[in-house]
Amino acid sequence: MDSVENILNKITGFASGSIEFDYDEIGDVLYSQVKNIYQNIDIDLDGGVVINIDPKSYQINGFIIIDYKKRLRDRKIGKIPFFSSNNLPMI
């Protein structure tokens, strides 16, 4: 298995298609997904921002942001490769 650093270096971009968001209000978690792939490699970028990577194409299929409202309020979303935080939904 590749190291996290090697996997991050192999990322080719964000998967094409429209991104779907789902917000869990009770858990304060934002889920996003472009493609429904069950064999993702999940990498935690900073203790609460997890990206989902297709192990074949090394494209990002989506991400999960834990403590989403708090991170939005504190402007601490973090950097998601190949994705602008300006495109995140305002909850």
N, C-alpha and C positions, 0 to 999 in steps of 0.2 A: 504494500500500500504506500502510495506517495505521501510525503509529508504535507502539512497544511500549506507551507510556503510554496512547494512545487505545484500543488493544485491551484493555488491562487495565481501563480505565474502562467498557468495554462489556460486561464479563462479567456475565451474568445469574444465574449460580448454577452448581451442580454438576449434571450430567446425572442424570436419575432412573434408577433401576435398581440392581441389586446390583453392587458393585465387585469386580472380580477382581484378585488380586495374584499376581505371579510373581516369584520371587527368583532371581537369577543369582548363585550362591555364588562362582564363580570371579572374576567381575567386580565383586562386591559392589554389585549394582544391583537396586533394587526397581522393578518395572514395575507399573502399575495401569491398569485400563481399565474403563469402564462400557459404552461403545458402540464398536463396531468401525468407525471412520470413518478413511478413509485420507487425507482432505484436511484434516487438522488444521493449525492454526497452532501451532507449538511456540515457547514463550517460556521462556528460561532465567531463573529468578527470582534465583538467587544463586550461579552457578557450580557447578551440580550438581543443582539442583532445577528440573526442566523440567515445565511444565504443557502439556497438549494441549487446544486450544480448537477447538470446531466453528465454522467461519467463517460459518455461516448463523445459528445460534441464539446464538452467543457463550456457550455453556455449556462448562464444563470436562468433558472426556470421560475424563481420566485424568492421570497424572503419572509421571515417572521421577525416582528419587532415586539419584544416584551416590554411592558410598562410604556405603551405607546403614548397615551395622553400626557404622562409625566415627561417623557422625552420631548414631545412636541412643545409643551409649556416651557421646559428648560432649554429648548433648542439644542438637544443632545441626541439627535437621531443617529449620528455617526455617518460615515461614508459608505455607501453601497456601490460597489464597482459597476460602471456603465449605467447608473440610474441616478436621475436628478431628484433630490428630496423635494423639489418644487412640485413634483407630480404626485406626492403623497396626499391622501385624503385628509381633510380637516374634520376632525371628530368633535 
